[in-house]
Structure formats: C-alpha cells, structure tokens
C-alpha cells in the first residue's frame, strides 16, 4: 500500500512538473508574440527612413536617429494633443475615483432608504444603453460638444467600479468605523480618514483601469470634439495619421509630405514614434500600481 501511494505521488509530481513546463513554455511564447511587434515599432521609431524593412522584422537600427521624435516634438499639434491626453487622463481618473468612492460608500450604508432600489436602478445602464444618436443629442443639449468636459463628465461614474469598491468597503472591519463614530467623527471624516486610506489596493486597481481607458480613448474625440483642434487627443491624432498614410498610399504617395518632411524620417517612422509616445506613459505608470492590482480585484470582487 505504501508503495502504491508513493507511486501515485510520483505520478502526480511528474504530471505537475509537465504542466508547469508547458505553462511556462506557453507564457514565454505568448510574451514573445507580444514583445516582437512592440520591438519592431520601437526600432522603426529610431531608424532612418531608408533603413526600414517592410519584408521582415527590424531587430536593430542600422543607424540610430531621433529625427522622428524631433519631428513629433517640433509639431505643435502633436505636443498639444499629448498635453490634452495627459490632462484628460489625470482629471478624468481623479474625478472618476471621487464619484465612484462616494457612491460606493453611500451604498454600504445599510440604513439608507431605498438602497436596494437605487442599486437596481444604477445597474440598468450597465446592461442597456440608449445608443449613439441619443448620446450625441444628449451631449449637444448639455452644451458639451467641443467642450473639454465631454471627456470627463460622461465617464465620471461606473456602476461596475462602484460595486468593486463597495465590496471592498464591506471587507473593512466595522469596529474601526464604530470606534470613530463613538469618538464623534462624522460620516465625511470616517470616509476620508478611515475608508479611503484603507482602500488603497482597490482604488489603485480602479484608477489603473480608468487611466488606461482615458488614455486610449479616441472615439469621443471623433464624435464630440472633431471640430475643435485644441481638444484633439494624441490617440485620435494617431488615428488620423494612420488614415492619412493609408489614403496617401492609395493615392500613389500624394500628400505624404504633409506628415513627414525631414531627411531621415517618413510617415512610417513618425507613426512609430507617435505610437511609442502613446504607449510609454501607461507602461511607465503600470509597475507602480501592479502590486495593488491582484489584492484589490480579488477582495473587491469576492467579499461583500
């Protein structure tokens, strides 16, 4: 009997090892498939126009050059679009966190009248939307067309994120809140001094989601602010560049000089440099919030 149990343990351990090897191999291959296209774009952004290969992956620049980045930063439209994207990301994320946290805290008050009814009503837009045309008409009537606030207000609340934060609030020990109430702390003081500091993991998680969403957004720019050049975001500008390159290619190169006119840069290198500028801020911020991500999503989704 002892030998059989030992054999079973050996088989299980071998199976576990095989699974681990396969899992690691799959993840390595997956990372390679993600990294190679990014590396190709990065190399193109530092390469001369005549050194770019369109037939295979560009592993290293033949001659390092910053002409594409110089063109990006000399172009006032690209710089303005970058600043608009940064401003909307920071402002939109802070506003979203404030609104969702206050709504989540209100929904944790078990003595609040009609709490379940309010929660049910807030859940309806999570599954149903009026559509594109009613949304456009609503923004027009609110005076948000060609207005920077159209990037902030419509995305200021999310019932999904609110539920995640609410569930995390439920996981916090009620004794701390009761002790603060006995000491005379108001609801605002409890919210700002106890609930928010103890909820850093879930706040960082939701902030990361919102930052990525705000930074990558371009459709609202095309829908509501396409006539206001000062409100153009970097992502929408990149899309316009891609469309311009496609149209110019179809027109046998006509209009290519409007995108890139430097000696060692062409529309493809400028497109690569702009893509790197779009990706870089999120890549730089993500490592600082990653340690909160798993804890925030697991506690916020399971408990409550």
Number of C-alpha atoms within 10 A of each C-alpha: 6 7 8 9 10 11 12 12 12 12 12 12 12 12 12 12 12 12 12 12 12 12 12 12 12 12 12 12 12 11 11 12 11 11 11 14 13 16 15 19 22 20 22 29 28 25 25 22 21 11 13 21 12 7 6 8 15 20 14 15 17 14 9 13 17 16 22 29 21 14 20 19 15 11 12 11 17 19 15 18 21 21 16 18 25 18 16 22 22 17 17 25 24 16 17 24 22 15 14 24 25 17 18 22 19 16 21 18 11 10 9 11 9 10 14 12 10 12 13 11 10 14 15 11 12 11 6 8 10 8 8 10 9 11 13 16 12 13 17 13 10 10 12 18 21 21 14 19 14 19 24 20 13 15 15 18 18 19 18 14 24 24 22 26 30 26 22 27 25 19 14 15 10 10 9 13 17 13 11 16 14 10 9 11 15 11 14 11 13 17 17 12 13 15 21 16 11 14 19 15 24 28 26 20 24 23 20 20 14 23 24 16 15 22 25 18 19 20 12 15 22 15 13 20 21 17 13 13 13 14 21 25 30 27 22 20 20 20 13 13 19 15 12 17 21 13 15 18 13 10 11 9 12 12 14 18 12 12 19 19 12 14 11 17 26 20 22 20 26 25 25 23 24 26 18 16 16 18 14 11 13 15 10 9 12 14 10 11 16 14 13 18 19 14 15 21 19 14 19 25 17 11 13 15
